[in-house]
Amino acid sequence: MPPKDQAHGNGAVLVGRQTQIECLSAVVEGLADGRGVVLEVAGEPGIGKTALLGLLAERAGAAGARVARAHAARGATRPGQIITEVVDALEVPDSSIAREPDAGVRSVLGRWAARRGGVLVLDNVHLCDDQSARLIAQLVRTPPPGPFVLALAHRPRQTGPVLREALEHGAETGSVVCLTPSPLDLRAISTLLGHPGSPTDTLSPHAVSRHAYTEWRAAEAPLVDGTYAEQLHAASGGNPRMLRILLAARWDPDEWPLSAGPDRDGMLREAVSVVTELDSLSADAAHSVQVAAVLGDPFLPDDVAEVSGLGLERTLGAFTELVEADLIRPLPWGGGYAFRHPVLGHVALEHASPALRVTAHGRAMELLTARGASALQRARQAEHLVGAGSAQVRQALVDGAAEAMAKSPATAARWLRLALDQLPAGERISASRVVLVLDHCRALAAVGRLQEARSLVHELLRHQSDLSGDLLLSAYAVCAELERLLGRHQEADAVVRTALDLVPRPLPVPLPAPAAELITAYGRVQLFRGTYGEAREVVREAAEAAGTAGPAVPYLRALGALGDTQLGLLPEAVAEVTECARIVDALPDSAAVTMPDVLAMLGCAELFQERFHDAYRHLERGLQATTGATRRFIRINQLVALCHLDQLTGRLETLCHRAEEAHRLARMSGVDEAAGVALVLRATGLLWTRPRRDTDRLLELAGEGLSLALRKQGWRAAVAVGLRAQAQFLAGDPEGCLRTLVEEGGPQLHRLPRAWQPSLLALASVAALRCGDRDAAREWATTGEAVAEQLGLPLQQQHVRRARAELHAAEGEHRLAAGLFHEVAESFRRAGLPVEHAWTLVTGVPSVHAAHGIEQALEWLDRAGKAARSCGAQRILEEAARVRSLLPTSRTATGAAVATAQEASARAAVALLTEREREIAELAAGGKRTKEIAEQLFVSARTVEAHLGRVYRKLDIPSRAALSRALGGADHRPTV
């Protein structure tokens, strides 16, 4: 008898089933040695029992053993049917079976297995008739001697007491080996989603390749993002069959649990085993389960009886059958029931006939309306009744969309589209249609369908003469926000300025909601353009006009706080952030979940203000309200801000994961500048954690990120410039670092984020110092000190102080430098910045050695190593090892000895240079400028600089200043 379901790729390693696979291997090995066993595979429906039995049969057959397989089915036509069929298939005549069935079966199986070993695989034994169950129980208690394996799979909740008792007794005595496959964990599901072509017991390849997420995830992404995997894990419960069905339906996390996915046919194909179970039910049970699916979890017998028309007595009889089949289960309270798994309800609903569904949905709608059920429940019924054209149905959809908007905007968008389709057409556009179109656009924007939303709102603005003043302001606000999200900053600015001319000034008090929405959109447009100063006054006026309560207050306060922080107006911004945090922290989760953008703006402001704990708190709270499909654009901002925090606080592994997700979401959404920032952040994080040999590739990655970010000039591009410069410096390219800062940030870096200008000016100072230009280094440091003093941000001041310490060290003032390095390192340590703490210690070691001796220098290196190991900063560990190797053993050695050792190390590495790299290095060491070298060799200046960057890294030298010594020539001071 064929098995019920062939496992996908039994010959492959089953993901998440390593423990069970090892047990199966041991069973097959024992069989080869003449030992038999009773193997029980028990678990929930769809957990993978059949796949494990299939793998056992495959491996046993490959080892030369005989294999017989059978599976029980509901409604056997004669007693002992499954055993009789097995024995008949073996073709081993034995008259004793007729006289003594138990002994005869045992004898036949023993002789069948005697020569080569035999494996009898019985699936679904919980469906056996009573006589078959007794025969199997006897085999469990007294199996044939020798190389015989009895492997059976069953659902314990449905297995009869005779067989269950025999198995439990065998497990207690050790004669039965029991496998209970557990739900797949998150790691297993992530592995499956990341490798869609691999055969497993859980996923057929076509299911993975066609699920909804793959339609909008980046093609180059090696893995589905962690958030999607977590959501899919929660939705499936880790059950392999449910996972397959959801993926075949093209599951969308934003639609769940109201919908399993848009691919009805794909879902029913993958759910064939569930459909078979449904078809085996009695007429009353089949009708009841479909009506229960119409009502949705949880459901009451009384409601099912009323909607189905069966009456309560027949319905209760049907429920008894459904519980025995383990399709539904009673809830522990309230007398209600629910499907064993939500997926079963969706399968049952899609398997129902159209006539039943229309009738049942209509009756359910009447029942829920009379009961005063929630808008969400009524809308779920209404979407199946739109053909009736009822105003009641249309209003139910609108009300349901309003309730679903916060947590399920894709569902809201679908219901609003259905409601719009039911509105009567007219010559003039009605106010009710305008409201629905705008809400529809907001829902579409929340799930990333920007072009569709933009087309709708532009069509609406074509009829602006039909719009009231308030509706026109709302339409302009939605349009401006969509243009901004699409990266069309000039168009967004033009739209919002046109609308601002329609707003009366001074602003009315209290501020009307449409005006508040428009001014918020205006502020955000200018914020992302990097020109918030143009919107500051009107945003502040709007915040005052909005008062202390109302839905617009948190948005305007958070926007003002972030905008003032961006401008560097920190006294006002600090007070505003404090007040905004007070307002937001007092919100219940049900309210906070509706405004993740407020939490994102507040968290970003706190990041710039060095309030890292609060920034984490608000950003992660907001992150809970967004997913890869819901409010995707807000999530990108949240992830990028969290990446900055992770880099500062040394959570480098988390940084890389978040940056990868942010980059993927941004590329999918067409937000190049955000994708660029995420890419540079990831490259910077990897530069800290990866060994030096990966430097070239990571520097290329950072360059790709900057190119993406610079496609749109704005705030994000300015952030990316600073990150790329930091990556270049870290990679040993100070000239490239300085060039990036000056070319993209302006002569005084005024185009870069104001709150981070001191640290970037400090970076420019140290880069100039590495290039041998002390005068420029002093100028950069002095400017940085002035800006840091104006801002008053403690950690930004420490960056500038560290640059000043490096200047002191370069001028031979090692005692002064060592003191500054110590103070800066301690400040970073107290602030919880382990990377900066460790880097400062390593940088200061030569001065500490020169001023205080070898013992203190070694102590600093030990402390730096400990801090670096705590956050996985491999580059700092390598740099510490290099510095340690350069320290002379004598206490009287000075900074000159350090320099000598460094030059010797560089000379030993000259052999690593290619012919072209050595040629360029020698010309540079001879005093030629980059442009002169490029002209002489007929290459571009960028090619020369790229070669020089690789030369510096291979020779492990900081700049051109050390080139001549490393190559054995005269010392030449480079021109920068």
TORBANU-614106 format. One record per residue (C-alpha): residue in one letter; x, y, z. Coordinates in steps of 0.001 Angstrom, whole numbers, padded with zeros to 6 digits, always signed. Layout:
BEGIN
AXYZ
...
This chain:
BEGIN
M+000000+000000+000000
P+001544+003381-000941
P+002239+005934+001770
K-000099+008847+002229
D+002445+011512+001287
Q+005915+011278-000134
A+008334+013416+001810
H+010166+015997-000198
G+013733+014809-000696
N+014016+012097+001937
G+017562+011492+000854
A+018567+014927+002007
V+019275+016062+005506
L+015999+017267+007028
V+016380+020772+008370
G+015805+020998+012101
R+015675+017226+012560
Q+019291+016332+013294
T+018517+014508+016556
Q+015864+012343+014904
I+018118+011638+011920
E+020871+010397+014204
C+018385+008057+015853
L+017280+006687+012469
S+020914+006108+011522
A+021422+004138+014724
V+018346+002011+013945
V+019657+001157+010464
E+023121+000360+011826
G+021599-001914+014468
L+019597-003703+011799
A+022799-004483+009913
D+024187-005981+013125
G+021136-008213+013544
R+019311-006073+016113
G+015694-005003+015836
V+013667-002333+017593
V+010192-000840+017865
L+010318+002794+016755
E+007446+005131+017618
V+007145+008503+015855
A+004499+010550+017650
G+003380+014120+017156
E+000888+016684+015945
P-000551+016489+012417
G+001895+017883+009868
I+004890+017865+012199
G+006937+015643+009851
K+006241+012080+011006
T+005773+010751+007477
A+009002+012381+006325
L+010970+010663+009083
L+009409+007283+008281
G+010209+007852+004629
L+013828+008606+005436
L+014069+005450+007552
A+012615+003339+004739
E+014972+004902+002214
R+018085+004359+004312
A+017110+000834+005314
G+016476-000087+001686
A+019808+001394+000661
A+021465-000758+003338
G+019977-003912+001771
A+017085-004531+004165
R+013570-005468+003135
V+011032-002654+003551
A+007247-002826+003662
R+005088+000281+004051
A+001412+000810+004744
H-000799+003484+006165
A-004115+003279+007898
A-007123+005152+006596
R-010388+006237+008134
G-013284+003808+007584
A-011611+000403+007093
T-013948-002059+005343
R-012948-005148+007375
P-011362-005810+010783
G-007585-006053+010854
Q-007385-004611+007354
I-003967-002912+007525
I-002249-006006+008986
T-003921-008348+006515
E-002816-006181+003602
V+000747-006096+004901
V+000954-009876+005336
D-000610-010501+001931
A+001920-008168+000335
L+004818-010082+001915
E+003806-013291+000097
V+005047-015527+002906
P+002464-018354+003266
D+001743-019439+006831
S-001407-021316+007789
S-000907-020424+011451
I-002299-016940+010849
A-005774-018316+010443
R-005517-020344+013697
E-003619-017826+015840
P-003585-014385+014222
D-001232-012789+016747
A+001376-015552+016694
G+000959-016053+012955
V+001673-012425+012079
R+004701-012426+014358
S+005997-015624+012765
V+005522-014379+009214
L+007273-011102+009919
G+010125-012880+011687
R+010765-015208+008740
W+010410-012317+006265
A+013077-010311+008077
A+015401-013166+009018
R+017849-013189+006106
R+018422-009525+005180
G+016625-007703+007964
G+013189-006168+007601
V+011530-002832+008321
L+007752-002598+008599
V+006622+001027+008350
L+003068+001765+009479
D+001800+005328+009163
N-001325+006928+010635
V-001936+004012+012992
H-004247+006210+015079
L-006816+005549+012319
C-006595+001751+012632
D-009679-000333+013351
D-009797-002020+016749
Q-008517-005416+015580
S-005579-003874+013698
A-004754-001799+016767
R-004738-004956+018955
L-002475-006811+016510
I-000050-003870+016333
A-000090-003545+020127
Q+000844-007236+020386
L+003734-006695+017973
V+004869-003753+020093
R+004850-005912+023230
T+006444-009018+021629
P+008107-008152+018323
P+009692-010902+016207
P+013240-011716+017321
G+016236-010817+015195
P+016727-008030+012663
F+013172-006693+012556
V+012175-003044+012932
L+008588-002000+013527
A+008288+001748+012834
L+004933+003368+013355
A+003654+006953+013341
H+000548+008243+015060
R-001192+011230+016628
P-001367+010550+020389
R-004552+012616+020839
Q-006407+010311+018427
T-004787+006959+019191
G-006923+004308+020910
P-006174+003254+024490
V-004976-000299+023659
L-002209+000783+021322
R-001350+003871+023350
E-000954+001760+026506
A+001344-000711+024732
L+003537+002099+023434
E+003704+003844+026801
H+004647+000568+028518
G+007347-000062+025937
A+008759+003424+026401
E+008887+002894+030168
T+010670-000466+029864
G+013011+000714+027125
S+011752-001693+024463
V+010261+001156+022409
V+012308+004046+021044
C+010108+007139+020834
L+010738+010088+018523
T+008609+013177+019120
P+009587+015769+016502
S+009076+019231+017915
P+008039+022350+015977
L+010794+023841+013848
D+012679+026599+015578
L+013408+030014+014136
R+016883+029006+012974
A+015473+026104+010939
I+012851+028285+009273
S+015441+030967+008496
T+017651+028296+006931
L+014797+027020+004802
L+013830+030480+003609
G+017437+031316+002848
H+018028+028207+000763
P+014824+027677-001214
G+016298+025053-003502
S+017322+022622-000794
P+015124+019545-000443
T+013683+019126+003016
D+010791+017539+004793
T+009219+020911+005245
L+009317+022846+002007
S+008761+021994-001588
P+010886+024273-003784
H+007916+025756-005631
A+006371+026835-002355
V+009365+028912-001376
S+009925+030537-004715
R+006385+031853-004993
H+005464+033175-001597
A+004451+036813-001315
Y+007612+038011+000317
T+009818+037037-002622
E+007869+039438-004808
W+009280+042466-003030
R+012489+041305-001400
A+015748+042257-003082
A+016975+039730-005610
E+020518+039897-004299
A+019515+039253-000685
P+021010+035930+000444
L+018479+035478+003244
V+014932+036450+003978
D+015096+039071+006683
G+014893+037989+010290
T+011637+039798+010986
Y+009785+037946+008229
A+011188+034630+009425
E+010095+035398+012984
Q+006589+036259+011826
L+006325+033170+009646
H+007572+031055+012542
A+004870+032505+014779
A+002139+032094+012151
S+003004+028478+011338
G+003782+027523+014918
G+006863+025813+013513
N+004641+023117+011960
P+006183+022049+008622
R+002851+021348+006921
M+001375+024683+007981
L+004569+026378+006838
R+004269+024766+003396
I+000641+025790+003082
L+001324+029407+004056
L+004180+029725+001604
A+002141+028127-001167
A-000573+030705-000457
R+002100+033447-000769
W+001659+034438+002853
D+001789+038139+003651
P+002476+039003+007300
D+000493+042215+007015
E-002662+040314+006002
W-002355+037610+008666
P-004421+036247+010367
L-007330+037653+008343
S-005932+036047+005198
A-003531+033183+004542
G-002433+034727+001257
P-003703+035637-002208
D-002938+032306-003935
R-006035+030210-003189
D-005195+027477-005695
G-001624+027166-004465
M-002830+026836-000895
L-005346+024109-001729
R-002758+022172-003748
E-000330+022176-000850
A-003111+021399+001649
V-004244+018226-000135
S-003858+016119+003016
V-006045+018565+004961
V-008632+018614+002159
T-008684+014807+002228
E-009472+014921+005944
L-012265+017424+005341
D-013753+015271+002577
S-013851+012238+004870
L-016172+013993+007338
S-019894+013367+007615
A-022201+015864+005912
D-023095+017676+009143
A-019469+017876+010296
A-018290+019134+006888
H-021020+021790+006832
S-020271+022855+010408
V-016528+023158+009889
Q-017046+025371+006827
V-019467+027632+008690
A-017000+027808+011568
A-014377+028934+009048
V-016742+031650+007828
L-017220+032925+011388
G-013510+032695+012204
D-011742+031803+015440
P-013068+031607+018093
F-016600+030391+017373
L-019519+029207+019488
P-021710+026155+018788
D-024825+028361+019027
D-023488+030710+016325
V-022518+027840+014035
A-025939+026275+014574
E-027718+029537+013675
V-025632+030328+010594
S-025588+026745+009306
G-029275+026102+009966
L-028488+022660+011383
G-029864+023366+014827
L-027969+023024+018070
E-028324+019247+018554
R-026948+018311+015136
T-024252+020958+015468
L-023078+019527+018787
G-022947+016076+017205
A-020866+017509+014378
F-018552+019213+016881
T-017999+015869+018626
E-016827+014390+015329
L-014619+017400+014569
V-012981+017244+017991
E-012318+013507+017565
A-010729+014268+014193
D-008651+016957+015948
L-009716+019613+013465
I-011168+021841+016171
R-010455+022035+019884
P-012491+023416+022787
L-011194+026559+024432
P-010523+026433+028158
W-013084+029154+028852
G-016326+030581+027485
G-017635+027426+025812
G-016025+028395+022507
Y-013965+026431+020025
A-011086+027179+017666
F-009364+025392+014829
R-006371+023301+015838
H-004341+025745+013760
P-005588+028959+012079
V-004430+027656+008688
L-007074+024906+008879
G-009791+027547+009006
H-008481+029223+005855
V-008261+025886+004024
A-011790+024926+005099
L-013117+028310+003962
E-011490+028141+000525
H-012643+024523+000102
A-016279+025461+000701
S-018650+025894-002238
P-019476+029439-003455
A-023152+028951-002611
L-022405+027960+000975
R-019996+030856+001425
V-022376+033546+000171
T-025225+032262+002310
A-023070+031777+005403
H-021368+035171+005121
G-024738+036887+004773
R-026157+035170+007839
A-022955+035803+009781
M-023107+039498+008869
E-026668+039747+010171
L-025737+037911+013361
L-022672+040067+014084
T-024472+043318+013303
A-027332+042452+015625
R-024850+041561+018330
G-022867+044811+017939
A-019641+042989+017065
S-016403+044830+016306
A-015893+046581+012982
L-013083+044159+012169
Q-015380+041125+012535
R-018118+042694+010432
A-015705+043804+007703
R-014360+040272+007401
Q-017872+039155+006432
A-018630+042260+004384
E-015737+041799+001958
H-017438+038621+000697
L-020749+040426+000169
V-019705+043493-001843
G-021596+042368-004911
A-024852+043158-003153
G-024091+046904-003288
S-025450+047421+000210
A-024656+050680+002002
Q-024414+048638+005205
V-021744+046411+003653
R-019824+049429+002373
Q-019879+051128+005767
A-018741+047925+007453
L-015712+047870+005155
V-014884+051504+005910
D-015232+050985+009657
G-013165+047808+009514
A-010422+049548+007544
A-010197+052278+010179
E-009784+049634+012879
A-007259+047618+010850
M-005120+050554+009694
A-002695+050567+012627
K-001749+046894+012598
S-002788+045671+009157
P-002689+048464+006570
A-002660+046015+003658
T-006009+044651+004818
A-007245+048217+005284
A-006156+049065+001739
R-008041+046063+000356
W-011233+046918+002206
L-011052+050589+001222
R-010586+049629-002430
L-013692+047433-002202
A-015643+050257-000540
L-014565+052732-003222
D-015678+050343-005944
Q-019153+050279-004368
L-019587+054075-004276
P-021988+055406-006911
A-020336+057444-009645
G-021253+061088-010208
E-020254+064091-012259
R-018598+065732-009259
I-016330+063915-006861
S-018053+063573-003509
A-016507+064393-000150
S-017034+060810+001009
R-015065+059501-001978
V-012235+061977-001315
V-011959+060835+002297
L-011845+057177+001231
V-009265+057845-001492
L-006978+059665+000946
D-007293+056888+003524
H-006616+054371+000763
C-003462+056276-000222
R-002250+056313+003382
A-002785+052559+003663
L-000982+051917+000372
A+001927+054086+001480
A+002215+052152+004728
V+002895+048942+002797
G+005184+050507+000207
R+002832+050754-002773
L+003911+054340-003383
Q+003418+054704-007126
E-000117+053358-006891
A-000907+055781-004080
R+000738+058676-005928
S-001379+058045-009033
L-004551+058066-006954
V-003803+061323-005144
H-002676+063082-008343
E-005949+062035-009958
L-007719+063477-006924
L-005875+066802-007226
R-007010+066990-010839
H-010478+067621-009361
Q-009322+070109-006740
S-012063+072552-007647
D-014538+069999-006258
L-012653+069691-002954
S-013403+071659+000184
G-010572+073639+001779
D-009827+071046+004451
L-009910+068130+002015
L-007633+069999-000386
L-005062+070548+002389
S-005207+066846+003274
A-004767+065867-000369
Y-001717+068117-000715
A-000272+066723+002527
V-000655+063121+001354
C+000800+064004-002045
A+003831+065750-000528
E+004503+062826+001796
L+004370+060367-001115
E+006738+062486-003202
R+009143+062621-000259
L+009030+058867+000262
L+009762+058391-003433
G+012843+060586-003058
R+011357+063360-005211
H+012357+066109-002786
Q+011947+069046-005179
E+008451+067947-006177
A+007526+067395-002535
D+008758+070871-001654
A+006791+072442-004500
V+003575+070623-003558
V+003717+071488+000108
R+004608+075150-000487
T+001638+075479-002828
A-000626+074158-000101
L+000892+076370+002606
D-000364+079413+000726
L-003891+078168+001465
V-003340+078062+005246
P-004368+081245+007111
R-001662+083011+009128
P-001398+083348+012009
L-002505+079762+012405
P-005981+079210+013866
V-006253+077950+017443
P-006982+075125+017950
L-005158+073945+014861
P-007438+072020+012464
A-006322+068467+011709
P-005788+069060+007938
A-003506+072045+008638
A-001575+070021+011223
E-001121+067174+008727
L+000110+069578+006042
I+002591+071361+008317
T+003911+068024+009578
A+004456+066949+005967
Y+006202+070272+005245
G+008528+069830+008206
R+009403+066276+007209
V+010109+067288+003625
Q+012565+069957+004777
L+014043+067640+007414
F+015019+065017+004855
R+016235+067678+002427
G+018564+068915+005155
T+016879+072330+005130
Y+014719+072140+008235
G+015533+075768+009065
E+013049+076823+006374
A+010197+075035+008162
R+011193+075643+011782
E+009066+078687+012522
V+005837+077322+011079
V+006337+073966+012839
R+006877+075741+016170
E+003797+077894+015588
A+001760+074791+014717
A+002909+073007+017880
E+001763+075970+019973
A-001554+076190+018122
A-002184+072462+018613
G-002106+072910+022392
T-001278+070140+024812
A-003728+067489+023637
G-004895+066083+020364
P-003571+063607+017806
A-001254+066137+016117
V+000664+067094+019262
P+003127+064160+019448
Y+003926+064456+015732
L+004631+068177+015831
R+006625+068004+019078
A+008783+065102+017864
L+009336+066803+014514
G+010368+070036+016212
A+012717+068202+018565
L+014484+066367+015744
G+014586+069432+013515
D+016172+071634+016186
T+018682+068872+016921
Q+019539+068664+013233
L+020169+072412+013207
G+022351+072198+016306
L+019989+074331+018401
L+020550+072065+021353
P+019287+074080+024330
E+015832+074289+022735
A+016068+070785+021301
V+017026+069168+024614
A+014023+070697+026361
E+011726+069715+023502
V+012989+066112+023482
T+012431+065841+027225
E+008860+067091+026929
C+008143+064934+023888
A+009497+061849+025679
R+007200+062594+028610
I+004184+062696+026297
V+005120+059518+024424
D+006077+057508+027500
A+002643+058162+028971
L+000912+056618+025946
P-000459+053074+026262
D+000889+050536+023783
S-002391+050570+021871
A-001822+054270+021102
A+001953+054111+020662
V+001617+051366+018061
T-000266+053823+015831
M+002597+056330+015750
P+005911+054550+015121
D+007070+057565+013114
V+006819+059711+016262
L+008927+057188+018161
A+011402+057110+015269
M+011819+060906+015195
L+012150+061067+018961
G+014696+058247+019006
C+016771+059914+016283
A+016816+063187+018217
E+017946+061334+021343
L+020672+059601+019338
F+022102+062939+018206
Q+021807+064323+021729
E+023796+061357+023133
R+020834+060081+025166
F+021526+056550+024019
H+019432+054627+026540
D+016324+056662+025740
A+017028+056396+022014
Y+017171+052605+022211
R+013995+052557+024281
H+011919+054616+021882
L+013307+053198+018642
E+012792+049598+019721
R+009297+050355+020992
G+008470+051811+017602
L+010121+048888+015836
Q+007530+046563+017360
A+004846+048347+015339
T+006583+047888+011991
T+007561+044933+009851
G+009178+044451+006494
A+005779+044837+004853
T+004028+047245+007200
R+005175+050867+007424
R+008301+049851+005600
F+009694+053370+005267
I+009437+054126+008957
R+011134+050817+009695
I+014054+051773+007454
N+014597+054961+009465
Q+014308+053041+012727
L+016828+050421+011629
V+019349+052990+010390
A+019144+054912+013665
L+019539+051693+015642
C+022592+050829+013531
H+024233+054075+014625
L+023440+053234+018231
D+024760+049696+017837
Q+028032+050996+016413
L+028471+053444+019260
T+027603+050943+021975
G+029641+048093+020503
R+026784+045830+019389
L+028587+045188+016143
E+026993+041870+015202
T+023516+043297+015735
L+024544+046344+013707
C+025434+044188+010705
H+022118+042304+010836
R+020055+045484+011140
A+022016+047206+008378
E+021452+044251+006069
E+017695+044385+006640
A+017587+048174+006241
H+019562+047971+002994
R+017291+045276+001596
L+014092+047133+002495
A+015427+050411+001123
R+016481+048867-002200
M+013090+047178-002531
S+011398+050496-001886
G+013619+052491-004238
V+015003+054674-001435
D+018577+054908-002680
E+019910+057288-000056
A+018669+055096+002805
A+020074+052017+001088
G+023399+053798+000772
V+023544+054767+004441
A+022702+051197+005454
L+025399+049814+003159
V+028074+052125+004563
L+026967+051308+008111
R+027293+047613+007409
A+030717+048097+005839
T+031879+050104+008851
G+030598+047484+011259
L+032365+044748+009321
L+035584+046772+009207
W+035655+046601+012988
T+034840+042894+013179
R+036623+041397+010161
P+040381+040819+009792
R+042511+043194+007733
R+042535+040894+004711
D+038882+041839+004055
T+039616+045570+004029
D+039640+046152+000267
R+036258+044545-000305
L+034687+046367+002625
L+036062+049681+001441
E+034499+049018-001959
L+031224+048272-000185
A+031381+051605+001626
G+032083+053336-001678
E+029049+051705-003268
G+026959+052904-000352
L+028126+056489-000681
S+027410+056481-004414
L+023865+055326-003712
A+023318+057909-000996
L+024590+060799-003102
R+021969+060179-005781
K+019651+062314-003647
Q+021195+065292-001910
G+019788+065454+001585
W+020269+064588+005213
R+020920+060902+004600
A+023595+061673+002026
A+025370+063896+004553
V+025319+061084+007110
A+026735+058652+004546
V+029643+061006+003799
G+030810+060946+007408
L+030471+057169+007596
R+032435+056614+004383
A+035221+058906+005578
Q+035418+056996+008844
A+035626+053721+006914
Q+038431+055068+004747
F+040416+056199+007760
L+039888+052887+009503
A+041015+051080+006358
G+044298+052986+006314
D+043458+055607+003688
P+043735+059006+005445
E+044090+060899+002169
G+040865+059397+000843
C+039177+060132+004160
L+040163+063797+004030
R+039183+064117+000403
T+035720+062638+001035
L+035100+064977+003955
V+036163+068134+002124
E+034678+067385-001297
E+031276+066332+000007
G+031112+068189+003322
G+032488+071573+002314
P+035672+073402+003418
Q+034544+073527+007058
L+032315+070411+006791
H+029270+072651+007190
R+027190+070381+004921
L+027570+067450+007310
P+025231+066759+010283
R+025681+069600+012744
A+025446+067414+015857
W+028291+065212+014582
Q+030505+067937+013124
P+032979+067968+016045
S+033802+064268+015666
L+034072+064645+011884
L+036348+067681+012247
A+038426+065619+014674
L+038571+062848+012076
A+039780+065362+009483
S+042444+066552+011926
V+043833+063076+012535
A+043646+062232+008814
A+045658+065369+007994
L+048156+064384+010659
R+048539+060935+009083
C+049175+062676+005779
G+052017+064652+007366
D+050264+068040+007385
R+050437+069230+011015
D+049317+072757+010217
A+046087+071524+008631
A+045613+069106+011516
R+045830+071980+014016
E+043295+074026+012039
W+040817+071153+011878
A+041215+070474+015599
T+040748+074131+016514
T+037576+074365+014424
G+036309+071154+016003
E+036913+072517+019495
A+034924+075650+018688
V+031942+073718+017292
A+032025+071244+020181
E+031965+074130+022635
Q+028908+075604+020899
L+027012+072308+020904
G+027965+071243+024400
L+027708+067513+023634
P+030129+065707+025980
L+031084+062799+023717
Q+031587+065027+020689
Q+033995+067040+022831
Q+035911+063856+023665
H+036467+063113+019979
V+038065+066532+019552
R+040173+066071+022689
R+041473+062784+021299
A+042498+064542+018094
R+044306+067153+020197
A+046088+064336+022054
E+047324+062927+018745
L+048673+066366+017842
H+050548+066534+021152
A+051990+063080+020476
A+053120+064081+016986
E+054916+067081+018496
G+056689+064915+021080
E+054609+066111+024042
H+053938+062546+025175
R+053174+063248+028811
L+050494+065783+027877
A+049162+063453+025178
A+049029+060459+027542
G+046983+062425+030060
L+044461+063448+027413
F+044244+059919+025987
H+043525+058584+029475
E+040758+061120+030171
V+039127+060517+026786
A+039299+056735+027134
E+037686+056906+030562
S+034921+059179+029262
F+034112+056722+026491
R+034181+053812+028949
R+031784+055513+031351
A+029439+056354+028472
G+029295+052690+027408
L+031202+053094+024121
P+033601+050108+024141
V+034877+050523+020581
E+035917+054149+021094
H+037304+053267+024524
A+039506+050497+023125
W+040584+052496+020068
T+041620+055441+022227
L+043729+053200+024461
V+045531+051579+021524
T+046115+054963+019870
G+047595+056349+023067
V+049985+053457+023799
P+053082+054990+022105
S+052695+058177+024158
V+052051+056261+027380
H+055128+054170+026703
A+057257+057237+026045
A+055926+059083+029108
H+055366+056319+031657
G+057207+053222+030491
I+056598+049751+029161
E+054495+048398+032029
Q+051776+051012+031741
A+051799+050707+027952
L+051224+046952+028235
E+048471+047552+030776
W+046707+049859+028316
L+046962+047209+025612
D+045490+044592+027937
R+042555+046856+028774
A+042019+047666+025113
G+042047+043970+024232
K+039469+043183+026885
A+037137+045936+025656
A+037626+044915+022016
R+036900+041262+022720
S+033689+042198+024534
C+032253+043609+021313
G+034048+041464+018730
A+036247+044278+017374
Q+038833+042117+015607
R+040512+045097+013961
I+041321+046655+017318
L+042759+043345+018513
E+044977+043177+015422
E+046054+046786+015864
A+046820+046153+019535
A+048927+043132+018587
R+050808+045208+016020
V+051486+047998+018510
R+052560+045464+021128
S+055074+043944+018698
L+056608+047372+018128
L+057185+048110+021805
P+060854+047710+022766
T+061607+045780+025929
S+063711+048560+027419
R+062072+051056+029784
T+064234+053872+028350
A+062950+053462+024798
T+061175+056475+023355
G+058754+057213+020578
A+061695+057091+018132
A+062141+053384+018843
V+058499+052813+018033
A+058901+054599+014707
T+062028+052571+013864
A+060255+049280+014506
Q+057330+050432+012403
E+059615+051250+009466
A+061355+047871+009720
S+058008+046101+009626
A+057001+048037+006508
R+060240+047158+004668
A+059642+043468+005300
A+056260+043745+003572
V+057495+045380+000342
A+057573+041980-001363
L+053772+041867-001129
L+053381+044752-003600
T+052445+044144-007228
E+054656+045617-009924
R+052225+048497-010554
E+051786+049192-006827
R+055560+049348-006308
E+055965+051650-009314
I+053348+054085-007986
A+054722+053834-004449
E+058243+054730-005582
L+056987+057739-007543
A+054974+058928-004534
A+057940+058391-002227
G+059987+060500-004615
G+057694+063453-003991
K+055392+063318-007009
R+051811+064410-006574
T+048889+062133-007417
K+048062+064108-010553
E+051676+063961-011744
I+051832+060203-011227
A+048567+059746-013127
E+049838+061785-016085
Q+053159+059948-016160
L+051542+056482-016114
F+048518+057405-018287
V+045963+056387-015640
S+043324+058293-013690
A+044022+060035-010397
R+041494+057753-008701
T+043401+054692-009930
V+046590+056088-008415
E+044846+056756-005112
A+043324+053275-005067
H+046758+051710-005599
L+048272+053899-002882
G+045534+052857-000470
R+046407+049202-001050
V+050109+049986-000654
Y+049486+051591+002738
R+047540+048573+003926
K+050042+046015+002687
L+052979+047876+004212
D+050906+048646+007316
I+051940+052299+007228
P+049657+055287+007893
S+050475+057567+004950
R+052957+058804+002333
A+055150+060116+005109
A+056378+056580+005797
L+056600+055465+002163
S+060198+056510+001546
R+061430+054826+004718
A+059464+051642+003973
L+060889+051476+000455
G+064432+052285+001596
G+064618+055747-000008
A+064917+059278+001335
D+062179+060789+003488
H+059922+063118+001505
R+057113+065202+003008
P+054026+064766+000808
T+051905+067566-000476
V+048241+067270+000501
